[in-house]
Amino acid sequence: MIKRYKHQVFIVIGILLSLFLFTANPLQLDVKASAVLAIAFLIIFLWITEAIPMAATALLPLVLFPLLDIMPVKEVAKSYGDPIIFLFMGGFFLGLAIEKWNLHKRIALNIVRLSGTNGNSIILGFIMATGGISMWLSNTATTMMLFPIATSVILVMKENHTNGNQQNFSIALMLVIAYASNLGGIATIIGTPPNVAYVGFIKDKLHHSIDFFDWMKLCIPLSIALLLMLYIVTTRFLYPNKMEKSEATANYIKEEINKLGKMSVTEWRVLLIFLLTAFLWITQAIWNKWFQLKLDDAIIALIGALLLFSVPSGMKNEDEENAAYLPILEWKDTKRMAWGILILFGGGLALAKGLEEAGLIQLLGNVLAQIAPDNLFLLILLITTLSVFISEVMSNVAQVIIFAPVVTALAFSLNINPLLLGIPMCLGASCAGMLPMGTPPNAIAFSSGQIALKDMLKTGFVMNVISILFITLACYFLLPLMMDLK
């Protein structure tokens, strides 16, 4: 009976615990701060247990903050219309267009074709394809795109290979499409939701814009290094497959590419709009300086989205006479978009604002400052380690939204640049690999049935440790140089 009603049980437990926290008031806070802390506990508890869909939980500040006279509803609602939400919306629209017209599949198949067809080469090809695509699309969408291709390749290899270790190959391939989606996503601001959330927080609270190109200078080399380590760990140490070159697999890839045919007019138009958007993201500072413009990441993302809804597809269709005049994206296509993540962003921002208004962020920052090590390298290592392992059991978006103000307050209390702690915290949130619920790509790969939980725990732990070390080293030695931090 309890198992059947587990969601309702978690809701009741969460409410009771938050009420107890409010009445007990162990930190001896004032009434307003105690209420905000209790609400934050309830929201985080519901996010972790997923007793209510995460996007629905993110609406609680809109109800509870005004109801308990913490913040007026107009102030709370502003968080749900933050510019950073529109940046992510524009990125979603670009991803939808690329997926709608099969451009993602063409790119992925050609990368695999070029990488070769022995077991290790196929795994390397998928790492390259997944990592490259997830720089620009969400890690979840990237994994969903490559999942059926990877499944088909596994079947072909089983049918045509008599040598090597089939099981190790299957486990490694499914794991790398999940992990490469996460690790590739850290390379750009729009590659994974935590990056977008953190950059938005910095712009909103510190009035500082992190340049798109500056982020890439630091994070593309870091992402490539982590993807290389993923290849080495999976193919050389944990899951060696020893599968030689396969003509059958090569033929399968060629057949899939042939089915796609030549690039259509629409694919070219989608690619050009995508490249234009990426170009503007990278060079926005130049245009703003030369033409006194006010371009920012959100505006550029919306320019790209509006072009997709305006430029005709040019795709002729015998069943529909005017098909070529229809836009690349129609509004009905947005039914497949993850609108819930936008609400989740808004709710997280509202919660962070409530915590800040109540003085809880500053309080937590001061507590951390008292126990933090004096050595900056050890402090970055500590922050990164906590971030990576917390994200195993908590939404990485929600985690960044909650902890961004905390590490910022900690940095100010220690008189250091907040980006030195905030960026490793943000990057660490995308590297969870031990549990299926750590990130959506983990869950997608685990659903294949090819991976046992012990395999994900083992591989995820190794990659977590490697990610912590690489992020710490990059942020300690390279971050101050790449972003000119003092």
Contacts in CASP RR format, 6 or more apart in sequence:
PFRMAT RR
TARGET T0000
AUTHOR 0000-0000-0000
METHOD contacts of the structure
MODEL  1
MIKRYKHQVFIVIGILLSLFLFTANPLQLDVKASAVLAIAFLIIFLWITE
AIPMAATALLPLVLFPLLDIMPVKEVAKSYGDPIIFLFMGGFFLGLAIEK
WNLHKRIALNIVRLSGTNGNSIILGFIMATGGISMWLSNTATTMMLFPIA
TSVILVMKENHTNGNQQNFSIALMLVIAYASNLGGIATIIGTPPNVAYVG
FIKDKLHHSIDFFDWMKLCIPLSIALLLMLYIVTTRFLYPNKMEKSEATA
NYIKEEINKLGKMSVTEWRVLLIFLLTAFLWITQAIWNKWFQLKLDDAII
ALIGALLLFSVPSGMKNEDEENAAYLPILEWKDTKRMAWGILILFGGGLA
LAKGLEEAGLIQLLGNVLAQIAPDNLFLLILLITTLSVFISEVMSNVAQV
IIFAPVVTALAFSLNINPLLLGIPMCLGASCAGMLPMGTPPNAIAFSSGQ
IALKDMLKTGFVMNVISILFITLACYFLLPLMMDLK
2 9 0 8 1.000
6 51 0 8 1.000
7 51 0 8 1.000
7 52 0 8 1.000
8 51 0 8 1.000
10 45 0 8 1.000
10 46 0 8 1.000
10 49 0 8 1.000
10 51 0 8 1.000
11 46 0 8 1.000
11 51 0 8 1.000
11 52 0 8 1.000
13 45 0 8 1.000
14 41 0 8 1.000
14 42 0 8 1.000
14 45 0 8 1.000
14 46 0 8 1.000
14 51 0 8 1.000
15 42 0 8 1.000
17 41 0 8 1.000
17 42 0 8 1.000
17 45 0 8 1.000
18 38 0 8 1.000
18 39 0 8 1.000
18 41 0 8 1.000
18 42 0 8 1.000
18 45 0 8 1.000
19 38 0 8 1.000
21 34 0 8 1.000
21 37 0 8 1.000
21 38 0 8 1.000
21 41 0 8 1.000
22 34 0 8 1.000
22 35 0 8 1.000
22 37 0 8 1.000
22 38 0 8 1.000
25 34 0 8 1.000
27 34 0 8 1.000
27 37 0 8 1.000
27 363 0 8 1.000
29 37 0 8 1.000
29 358 0 8 1.000
29 360 0 8 1.000
32 69 0 8 1.000
32 70 0 8 1.000
32 358 0 8 1.000
33 358 0 8 1.000
33 359 0 8 1.000
33 360 0 8 1.000
35 68 0 8 1.000
35 70 0 8 1.000
36 70 0 8 1.000
36 354 0 8 1.000
36 355 0 8 1.000
36 357 0 8 1.000
36 358 0 8 1.000
36 360 0 8 1.000
37 355 0 8 1.000
37 358 0 8 1.000
37 360 0 8 1.000
39 60 0 8 1.000
39 61 0 8 1.000
39 64 0 8 1.000
39 65 0 8 1.000
39 68 0 8 1.000
39 70 0 8 1.000
39 351 0 8 1.000
40 351 0 8 1.000
40 355 0 8 1.000
40 360 0 8 1.000
40 402 0 8 1.000
42 60 0 8 1.000
43 57 0 8 1.000
43 58 0 8 1.000
43 60 0 8 1.000
43 61 0 8 1.000
43 351 0 8 1.000
44 394 0 8 1.000
44 398 0 8 1.000
44 402 0 8 1.000
46 52 0 8 1.000
46 57 0 8 1.000
46 60 0 8 1.000
47 54 0 8 1.000
47 57 0 8 1.000
47 394 0 8 1.000
47 395 0 8 1.000
47 398 0 8 1.000
48 393 0 8 1.000
48 394 0 8 1.000
54 340 0 8 1.000
54 344 0 8 1.000
54 395 0 8 1.000
54 398 0 8 1.000
55 339 0 8 1.000
55 340 0 8 1.000
55 341 0 8 1.000
55 343 0 8 1.000
55 344 0 8 1.000
58 343 0 8 1.000
58 344 0 8 1.000
58 345 0 8 1.000
58 346 0 8 1.000
58 347 0 8 1.000
58 348 0 8 1.000
58 350 0 8 1.000
59 343 0 8 1.000
59 347 0 8 1.000
60 347 0 8 1.000
61 76 0 8 1.000
61 79 0 8 1.000
61 347 0 8 1.000
61 348 0 8 1.000
61 350 0 8 1.000
61 351 0 8 1.000
61 354 0 8 1.000
62 73 0 8 1.000
62 76 0 8 1.000
62 77 0 8 1.000
62 80 0 8 1.000
62 347 0 8 1.000
62 350 0 8 1.000
64 70 0 8 1.000
65 71 0 8 1.000
65 73 0 8 1.000
65 76 0 8 1.000
65 350 0 8 1.000
65 354 0 8 1.000
66 72 0 8 1.000
66 73 0 8 1.000
66 76 0 8 1.000
70 354 0 8 1.000
70 357 0 8 1.000
70 358 0 8 1.000
71 353 0 8 1.000
71 354 0 8 1.000
71 357 0 8 1.000
75 353 0 8 1.000
76 350 0 8 1.000
76 353 0 8 1.000
79 346 0 8 1.000
79 347 0 8 1.000
79 348 0 8 1.000
79 349 0 8 1.000
79 350 0 8 1.000
79 353 0 8 1.000
80 343 0 8 1.000
80 346 0 8 1.000
80 347 0 8 1.000
80 349 0 8 1.000
80 350 0 8 1.000
81 346 0 8 1.000
82 200 0 8 1.000
82 204 0 8 1.000
82 345 0 8 1.000
82 346 0 8 1.000
82 349 0 8 1.000
83 200 0 8 1.000
83 203 0 8 1.000
83 296 0 8 1.000
83 298 0 8 1.000
84 196 0 8 1.000
84 197 0 8 1.000
84 199 0 8 1.000
84 200 0 8 1.000
84 201 0 8 1.000
84 203 0 8 1.000
84 204 0 8 1.000
84 298 0 8 1.000
84 345 0 8 1.000
84 349 0 8 1.000
85 342 0 8 1.000
85 345 0 8 1.000
85 346 0 8 1.000
86 298 0 8 1.000
86 301 0 8 1.000
86 302 0 8 1.000
87 190 0 8 1.000
87 196 0 8 1.000
87 200 0 8 1.000
87 297 0 8 1.000
87 298 0 8 1.000
87 301 0 8 1.000
88 190 0 8 1.000
88 193 0 8 1.000
88 196 0 8 1.000
88 301 0 8 1.000
88 341 0 8 1.000
88 342 0 8 1.000
88 345 0 8 1.000
89 301 0 8 1.000
89 302 0 8 1.000
89 305 0 8 1.000
89 342 0 8 1.000
90 301 0 8 1.000
90 302 0 8 1.000
90 304 0 8 1.000
90 305 0 8 1.000
91 137 0 8 1.000
91 190 0 8 1.000
91 301 0 8 1.000
91 305 0 8 1.000
92 138 0 8 1.000
92 337 0 8 1.000
92 338 0 8 1.000
93 301 0 8 1.000
93 304 0 8 1.000
93 305 0 8 1.000
93 308 0 8 1.000
93 309 0 8 1.000
93 329 0 8 1.000
93 334 0 8 1.000
93 337 0 8 1.000
94 136 0 8 1.000
94 137 0 8 1.000
94 273 0 8 1.000
94 274 0 8 1.000
94 277 0 8 1.000
94 301 0 8 1.000
94 304 0 8 1.000
94 305 0 8 1.000
94 308 0 8 1.000
95 104 0 8 1.000
95 136 0 8 1.000
95 137 0 8 1.000
95 138 0 8 1.000
95 141 0 8 1.000
96 329 0 8 1.000
96 333 0 8 1.000
96 334 0 8 1.000
96 336 0 8 1.000
96 337 0 8 1.000
97 270 0 8 1.000
97 273 0 8 1.000
97 274 0 8 1.000
97 308 0 8 1.000
97 328 0 8 1.000
97 329 0 8 1.000
97 333 0 8 1.000
98 104 0 8 1.000
98 137 0 8 1.000
98 270 0 8 1.000
98 274 0 8 1.000
99 137 0 8 1.000
99 141 0 8 1.000
99 145 0 8 1.000
100 328 0 8 1.000
100 329 0 8 1.000
100 333 0 8 1.000
101 264 0 8 1.000
101 266 0 8 1.000
101 267 0 8 1.000
101 270 0 8 1.000
101 313 0 8 1.000
101 328 0 8 1.000
102 260 0 8 1.000
102 267 0 8 1.000
103 267 0 8 1.000
103 270 0 8 1.000
103 271 0 8 1.000
104 133 0 8 1.000
104 137 0 8 1.000
104 142 0 8 1.000
104 145 0 8 1.000
105 145 0 8 1.000
105 149 0 8 1.000
105 256 0 8 1.000
105 260 0 8 1.000
106 257 0 8 1.000
106 260 0 8 1.000
106 263 0 8 1.000
106 267 0 8 1.000
107 129 0 8 1.000
107 133 0 8 1.000
108 126 0 8 1.000
108 129 0 8 1.000
108 130 0 8 1.000
108 133 0 8 1.000
108 145 0 8 1.000
108 146 0 8 1.000
108 149 0 8 1.000
109 149 0 8 1.000
109 253 0 8 1.000
109 256 0 8 1.000
109 257 0 8 1.000
109 260 0 8 1.000
110 257 0 8 1.000
111 125 0 8 1.000
111 128 0 8 1.000
111 129 0 8 1.000
112 122 0 8 1.000
112 125 0 8 1.000
112 126 0 8 1.000
112 129 0 8 1.000
112 149 0 8 1.000
112 153 0 8 1.000
112 253 0 8 1.000
113 250 0 8 1.000
113 253 0 8 1.000
113 254 0 8 1.000
113 257 0 8 1.000
114 125 0 8 1.000
115 121 0 8 1.000
115 122 0 8 1.000
115 124 0 8 1.000
115 125 0 8 1.000
115 128 0 8 1.000
116 122 0 8 1.000
116 125 0 8 1.000
116 245 0 8 1.000
116 250 0 8 1.000
117 245 0 8 1.000
117 246 0 8 1.000
117 247 0 8 1.000
117 249 0 8 1.000
117 250 0 8 1.000
117 253 0 8 1.000
118 243 0 8 1.000
118 244 0 8 1.000
118 245 0 8 1.000
118 246 0 8 1.000
119 157 0 8 1.000
119 169 0 8 1.000
119 235 0 8 1.000
119 241 0 8 1.000
119 243 0 8 1.000
119 244 0 8 1.000
119 246 0 8 1.000
120 231 0 8 1.000
120 235 0 8 1.000
120 241 0 8 1.000
120 243 0 8 1.000
121 245 0 8 1.000
122 153 0 8 1.000
122 157 0 8 1.000
122 169 0 8 1.000
122 173 0 8 1.000
122 249 0 8 1.000
123 169 0 8 1.000
123 172 0 8 1.000
123 173 0 8 1.000
123 176 0 8 1.000
123 231 0 8 1.000
123 234 0 8 1.000
123 235 0 8 1.000
123 241 0 8 1.000
124 231 0 8 1.000
124 235 0 8 1.000
126 146 0 8 1.000
126 150 0 8 1.000
126 173 0 8 1.000
126 176 0 8 1.000
126 177 0 8 1.000
126 180 0 8 1.000
127 176 0 8 1.000
127 180 0 8 1.000
127 227 0 8 1.000
127 230 0 8 1.000
127 231 0 8 1.000
128 227 0 8 1.000
129 146 0 8 1.000
130 142 0 8 1.000
130 143 0 8 1.000
130 146 0 8 1.000
130 176 0 8 1.000
130 177 0 8 1.000
130 180 0 8 1.000
130 181 0 8 1.000
130 184 0 8 1.000
131 142 0 8 1.000
131 180 0 8 1.000
131 181 0 8 1.000
131 183 0 8 1.000
131 184 0 8 1.000
131 185 0 8 1.000
131 187 0 8 1.000
131 223 0 8 1.000
131 227 0 8 1.000
132 184 0 8 1.000
132 187 0 8 1.000
133 142 0 8 1.000
133 145 0 8 1.000
133 146 0 8 1.000
134 142 0 8 1.000
134 180 0 8 1.000
134 181 0 8 1.000
134 182 0 8 1.000
134 184 0 8 1.000
134 185 0 8 1.000
134 191 0 8 1.000
134 192 0 8 1.000
135 184 0 8 1.000
135 185 0 8 1.000
135 187 0 8 1.000
135 188 0 8 1.000
135 191 0 8 1.000
135 220 0 8 1.000
135 223 0 8 1.000
136 188 0 8 1.000
136 190 0 8 1.000
136 191 0 8 1.000
136 274 0 8 1.000
136 278 0 8 1.000
137 145 0 8 1.000
137 191 0 8 1.000
138 191 0 8 1.000
138 192 0 8 1.000
138 193 0 8 1.000
138 338 0 8 1.000
139 181 0 8 1.000
139 182 0 8 1.000
139 184 0 8 1.000
139 185 0 8 1.000
139 191 0 8 1.000
139 192 0 8 1.000
139 430 0 8 1.000
139 439 0 8 1.000
139 440 0 8 1.000
139 441 0 8 1.000
140 181 0 8 1.000
140 338 0 8 1.000
140 439 0 8 1.000
140 440 0 8 1.000
140 441 0 8 1.000
140 444 0 8 1.000
142 181 0 8 1.000
142 441 0 8 1.000
143 177 0 8 1.000
143 178 0 8 1.000
143 181 0 8 1.000
143 440 0 8 1.000
143 441 0 8 1.000
143 444 0 8 1.000
143 445 0 8 1.000
144 444 0 8 1.000
146 177 0 8 1.000
146 181 0 8 1.000
147 177 0 8 1.000
147 444 0 8 1.000
147 445 0 8 1.000
147 448 0 8 1.000
149 256 0 8 1.000
150 173 0 8 1.000
150 174 0 8 1.000
150 177 0 8 1.000
150 448 0 8 1.000
151 448 0 8 1.000
152 252 0 8 1.000
153 173 0 8 1.000
153 249 0 8 1.000
153 252 0 8 1.000
154 169 0 8 1.000
154 170 0 8 1.000
154 173 0 8 1.000
154 174 0 8 1.000
154 450 0 8 1.000
156 246 0 8 1.000
156 248 0 8 1.000
156 249 0 8 1.000
156 252 0 8 1.000
157 166 0 8 1.000
157 169 0 8 1.000
157 170 0 8 1.000
157 243 0 8 1.000
157 246 0 8 1.000
157 249 0 8 1.000
158 166 0 8 1.000
158 170 0 8 1.000
159 248 0 8 1.000
160 246 0 8 1.000
160 247 0 8 1.000
160 248 0 8 1.000
160 249 0 8 1.000
161 243 0 8 1.000
161 246 0 8 1.000
163 242 0 8 1.000
163 243 0 8 1.000
163 244 0 8 1.000
164 241 0 8 1.000
164 242 0 8 1.000
164 243 0 8 1.000
164 244 0 8 1.000
165 239 0 8 1.000
165 240 0 8 1.000
165 241 0 8 1.000
165 242 0 8 1.000
165 243 0 8 1.000
166 241 0 8 1.000
166 243 0 8 1.000
168 239 0 8 1.000
168 240 0 8 1.000
168 241 0 8 1.000
169 239 0 8 1.000
169 241 0 8 1.000
169 243 0 8 1.000
170 450 0 8 1.000
171 239 0 8 1.000
171 450 0 8 1.000
171 451 0 8 1.000
171 455 0 8 1.000
172 234 0 8 1.000
172 235 0 8 1.000
172 238 0 8 1.000
172 239 0 8 1.000
172 241 0 8 1.000
173 450 0 8 1.000
174 445 0 8 1.000
174 448 0 8 1.000
174 449 0 8 1.000
174 450 0 8 1.000
174 451 0 8 1.000
175 234 0 8 1.000
175 239 0 8 1.000
175 445 0 8 1.000
175 451 0 8 1.000
175 455 0 8 1.000
175 456 0 8 1.000
175 459 0 8 1.000
176 230 0 8 1.000
176 231 0 8 1.000
176 234 0 8 1.000
177 441 0 8 1.000
177 445 0 8 1.000
178 433 0 8 1.000
178 439 0 8 1.000
178 441 0 8 1.000
178 442 0 8 1.000
178 444 0 8 1.000
178 445 0 8 1.000
178 446 0 8 1.000
179 230 0 8 1.000
179 433 0 8 1.000
179 441 0 8 1.000
179 459 0 8 1.000
179 460 0 8 1.000
179 463 0 8 1.000
180 227 0 8 1.000
180 230 0 8 1.000
181 439 0 8 1.000
181 441 0 8 1.000
182 192 0 8 1.000
182 430 0 8 1.000
182 431 0 8 1.000
182 432 0 8 1.000
182 433 0 8 1.000
182 439 0 8 1.000
182 441 0 8 1.000
182 442 0 8 1.000
183 223 0 8 1.000
183 226 0 8 1.000
183 227 0 8 1.000
183 230 0 8 1.000
183 430 0 8 1.000
183 431 0 8 1.000
183 467 0 8 1.000
184 191 0 8 1.000
184 192 0 8 1.000
184 223 0 8 1.000
184 226 0 8 1.000
184 227 0 8 1.000
185 191 0 8 1.000
185 192 0 8 1.000
185 195 0 8 1.000
185 223 0 8 1.000
185 430 0 8 1.000
186 192 0 8 1.000
186 195 0 8 1.000
186 219 0 8 1.000
186 222 0 8 1.000
186 223 0 8 1.000
186 226 0 8 1.000
186 427 0 8 1.000
186 430 0 8 1.000
186 431 0 8 1.000
187 216 0 8 1.000
187 219 0 8 1.000
187 220 0 8 1.000
187 222 0 8 1.000
187 223 0 8 1.000
187 224 0 8 1.000
188 195 0 8 1.000
188 212 0 8 1.000
188 215 0 8 1.000
188 216 0 8 1.000
188 219 0 8 1.000
188 220 0 8 1.000
188 281 0 8 1.000
189 195 0 8 1.000
189 196 0 8 1.000
189 199 0 8 1.000
189 210 0 8 1.000
189 212 0 8 1.000
189 215 0 8 1.000
189 281 0 8 1.000
189 297 0 8 1.000
190 196 0 8 1.000
190 281 0 8 1.000
190 297 0 8 1.000
190 301 0 8 1.000
192 396 0 8 1.000
192 430 0 8 1.000
193 341 0 8 1.000
193 345 0 8 1.000
193 396 0 8 1.000
193 397 0 8 1.000
194 396 0 8 1.000
194 397 0 8 1.000
194 399 0 8 1.000
194 400 0 8 1.000
194 426 0 8 1.000
194 429 0 8 1.000
194 430 0 8 1.000
195 215 0 8 1.000
195 426 0 8 1.000
195 430 0 8 1.000
196 345 0 8 1.000
197 345 0 8 1.000
197 397 0 8 1.000
197 400 0 8 1.000
197 401 0 8 1.000
197 404 0 8 1.000
197 426 0 8 1.000
198 400 0 8 1.000
198 404 0 8 1.000
198 422 0 8 1.000
198 423 0 8 1.000
198 425 0 8 1.000
198 426 0 8 1.000
199 210 0 8 1.000
199 215 0 8 1.000
199 297 0 8 1.000
201 349 0 8 1.000
201 352 0 8 1.000
201 400 0 8 1.000
201 401 0 8 1.000
201 404 0 8 1.000
201 405 0 8 1.000
201 408 0 8 1.000
202 208 0 8 1.000
202 209 0 8 1.000
202 210 0 8 1.000
202 404 0 8 1.000
202 418 0 8 1.000
202 419 0 8 1.000
203 209 0 8 1.000
203 210 0 8 1.000
204 349 0 8 1.000
205 356 0 8 1.000
205 405 0 8 1.000
205 408 0 8 1.000
206 408 0 8 1.000
206 418 0 8 1.000
209 296 0 8 1.000
210 419 0 8 1.000
210 483 0 8 1.000
211 285 0 8 1.000
211 483 0 8 1.000
212 281 0 8 1.000
212 282 0 8 1.000
212 284 0 8 1.000
212 297 0 8 1.000
213 282 0 8 1.000
213 283 0 8 1.000
213 285 0 8 1.000
214 482 0 8 1.000
214 483 0 8 1.000
216 282 0 8 1.000
217 482 0 8 1.000
218 423 0 8 1.000
218 474 0 8 1.000
218 478 0 8 1.000
218 479 0 8 1.000
218 482 0 8 1.000
218 483 0 8 1.000
219 427 0 8 1.000
221 474 0 8 1.000
221 478 0 8 1.000
222 427 0 8 1.000
222 470 0 8 1.000
222 471 0 8 1.000
222 474 0 8 1.000
225 470 0 8 1.000
226 431 0 8 1.000
226 463 0 8 1.000
226 466 0 8 1.000
226 467 0 8 1.000
226 470 0 8 1.000
229 463 0 8 1.000
229 466 0 8 1.000
229 470 0 8 1.000
230 463 0 8 1.000
233 459 0 8 1.000
233 462 0 8 1.000
233 463 0 8 1.000
233 466 0 8 1.000
234 459 0 8 1.000
235 241 0 8 1.000
238 458 0 8 1.000
238 459 0 8 1.000
238 462 0 8 1.000
263 271 0 8 1.000
264 315 0 8 1.000
265 313 0 8 1.000
265 314 0 8 1.000
265 315 0 8 1.000
266 313 0 8 1.000
266 314 0 8 1.000
266 315 0 8 1.000
266 328 0 8 1.000
269 311 0 8 1.000
269 313 0 8 1.000
269 314 0 8 1.000
269 328 0 8 1.000
270 308 0 8 1.000
270 328 0 8 1.000
273 304 0 8 1.000
273 307 0 8 1.000
273 308 0 8 1.000
273 311 0 8 1.000
273 328 0 8 1.000
276 304 0 8 1.000
276 307 0 8 1.000
277 300 0 8 1.000
277 301 0 8 1.000
277 303 0 8 1.000
277 304 0 8 1.000
280 287 0 8 1.000
280 295 0 8 1.000
280 300 0 8 1.000
280 303 0 8 1.000
281 297 0 8 1.000
281 300 0 8 1.000
284 295 0 8 1.000
284 296 0 8 1.000
284 297 0 8 1.000
284 300 0 8 1.000
287 293 0 8 1.000
287 295 0 8 1.000
288 294 0 8 1.000
288 295 0 8 1.000
305 329 0 8 1.000
308 327 0 8 1.000
308 328 0 8 1.000
308 329 0 8 1.000
309 327 0 8 1.000
309 328 0 8 1.000
309 329 0 8 1.000
309 330 0 8 1.000
309 331 0 8 1.000
310 327 0 8 1.000
311 327 0 8 1.000
311 328 0 8 1.000
312 324 0 8 1.000
312 325 0 8 1.000
312 326 0 8 1.000
312 327 0 8 1.000
312 328 0 8 1.000
313 323 0 8 1.000
313 324 0 8 1.000
313 326 0 8 1.000
313 327 0 8 1.000
313 328 0 8 1.000
314 323 0 8 1.000
314 324 0 8 1.000
314 325 0 8 1.000
315 323 0 8 1.000
315 324 0 8 1.000
316 323 0 8 1.000
316 324 0 8 1.000
317 323 0 8 1.000
317 324 0 8 1.000
320 326 0 8 1.000
341 397 0 8 1.000
344 395 0 8 1.000
344 397 0 8 1.000
344 398 0 8 1.000
345 397 0 8 1.000
345 401 0 8 1.000
347 401 0 8 1.000
348 397 0 8 1.000
348 398 0 8 1.000
348 401 0 8 1.000
348 402 0 8 1.000
349 401 0 8 1.000
351 401 0 8 1.000
351 402 0 8 1.000
352 361 0 8 1.000
352 401 0 8 1.000
352 402 0 8 1.000
352 404 0 8 1.000
352 405 0 8 1.000
355 361 0 8 1.000
355 402 0 8 1.000
355 405 0 8 1.000
356 362 0 8 1.000
356 405 0 8 1.000
361 405 0 8 1.000
361 406 0 8 1.000
361 408 0 8 1.000
361 409 0 8 1.000
362 409 0 8 1.000
364 406 0 8 1.000
364 409 0 8 1.000
365 406 0 8 1.000
365 409 0 8 1.000
365 410 0 8 1.000
365 413 0 8 1.000
366 409 0 8 1.000
366 413 0 8 1.000
368 406 0 8 1.000
368 410 0 8 1.000
368 413 0 8 1.000
369 410 0 8 1.000
369 413 0 8 1.000
369 414 0 8 1.000
372 379 0 8 1.000
372 382 0 8 1.000
372 410 0 8 1.000
372 414 0 8 1.000
373 379 0 8 1.000
373 382 0 8 1.000
376 416 0 8 1.000
376 420 0 8 1.000
376 476 0 8 1.000
377 472 0 8 1.000
377 476 0 8 1.000
379 414 0 8 1.000
379 421 0 8 1.000
380 420 0 8 1.000
380 421 0 8 1.000
380 424 0 8 1.000
380 472 0 8 1.000
380 475 0 8 1.000
380 476 0 8 1.000
381 468 0 8 1.000
381 472 0 8 1.000
383 407 0 8 1.000
383 421 0 8 1.000
383 422 0 8 1.000
383 424 0 8 1.000
383 425 0 8 1.000
384 424 0 8 1.000
384 425 0 8 1.000
384 427 0 8 1.000
384 428 0 8 1.000
384 468 0 8 1.000
384 471 0 8 1.000
384 472 0 8 1.000
384 475 0 8 1.000
385 468 0 8 1.000
386 425 0 8 1.000
387 399 0 8 1.000
387 403 0 8 1.000
387 424 0 8 1.000
387 425 0 8 1.000
387 426 0 8 1.000
387 427 0 8 1.000
387 428 0 8 1.000
387 429 0 8 1.000
388 428 0 8 1.000
388 429 0 8 1.000
388 431 0 8 1.000
388 432 0 8 1.000
388 464 0 8 1.000
388 467 0 8 1.000
388 468 0 8 1.000
389 432 0 8 1.000
389 464 0 8 1.000
390 399 0 8 1.000
390 403 0 8 1.000
390 429 0 8 1.000
391 399 0 8 1.000
391 428 0 8 1.000
391 429 0 8 1.000
391 430 0 8 1.000
391 431 0 8 1.000
391 432 0 8 1.000
391 438 0 8 1.000
391 439 0 8 1.000
392 432 0 8 1.000
392 433 0 8 1.000
392 434 0 8 1.000
392 435 0 8 1.000
392 437 0 8 1.000
392 438 0 8 1.000
393 435 0 8 1.000
393 437 0 8 1.000
393 438 0 8 1.000
396 429 0 8 1.000
396 430 0 8 1.000
396 432 0 8 1.000
396 438 0 8 1.000
396 439 0 8 1.000
399 429 0 8 1.000
400 425 0 8 1.000
400 426 0 8 1.000
400 429 0 8 1.000
403 425 0 8 1.000
404 422 0 8 1.000
404 425 0 8 1.000
404 426 0 8 1.000
407 418 0 8 1.000
407 421 0 8 1.000
407 422 0 8 1.000
407 425 0 8 1.000
408 418 0 8 1.000
408 421 0 8 1.000
408 422 0 8 1.000
410 421 0 8 1.000
411 417 0 8 1.000
411 418 0 8 1.000
411 420 0 8 1.000
411 421 0 8 1.000
411 422 0 8 1.000
412 418 0 8 1.000
417 480 0 8 1.000
417 485 0 8 1.000
417 486 0 8 1.000
419 479 0 8 1.000
419 483 0 8 1.000
419 485 0 8 1.000
420 475 0 8 1.000
420 479 0 8 1.000
420 480 0 8 1.000
420 485 0 8 1.000
423 475 0 8 1.000
423 479 0 8 1.000
424 471 0 8 1.000
424 472 0 8 1.000
424 475 0 8 1.000
427 471 0 8 1.000
427 475 0 8 1.000
428 467 0 8 1.000
428 468 0 8 1.000
428 471 0 8 1.000
430 439 0 8 1.000
431 463 0 8 1.000
431 464 0 8 1.000
431 467 0 8 1.000
431 468 0 8 1.000
431 471 0 8 1.000
432 438 0 8 1.000
432 439 0 8 1.000
432 442 0 8 1.000
432 464 0 8 1.000
433 439 0 8 1.000
433 442 0 8 1.000
433 456 0 8 1.000
433 459 0 8 1.000
433 460 0 8 1.000
433 463 0 8 1.000
433 464 0 8 1.000
434 456 0 8 1.000
434 457 0 8 1.000
434 460 0 8 1.000
434 461 0 8 1.000
434 464 0 8 1.000
435 442 0 8 1.000
435 456 0 8 1.000
435 457 0 8 1.000
436 442 0 8 1.000
436 443 0 8 1.000
436 446 0 8 1.000
436 447 0 8 1.000
436 453 0 8 1.000
436 456 0 8 1.000
437 443 0 8 1.000
442 456 0 8 1.000
445 451 0 8 1.000
446 453 0 8 1.000
446 456 0 8 1.000
479 485 0 8 1.000
480 486 0 8 1.000
END
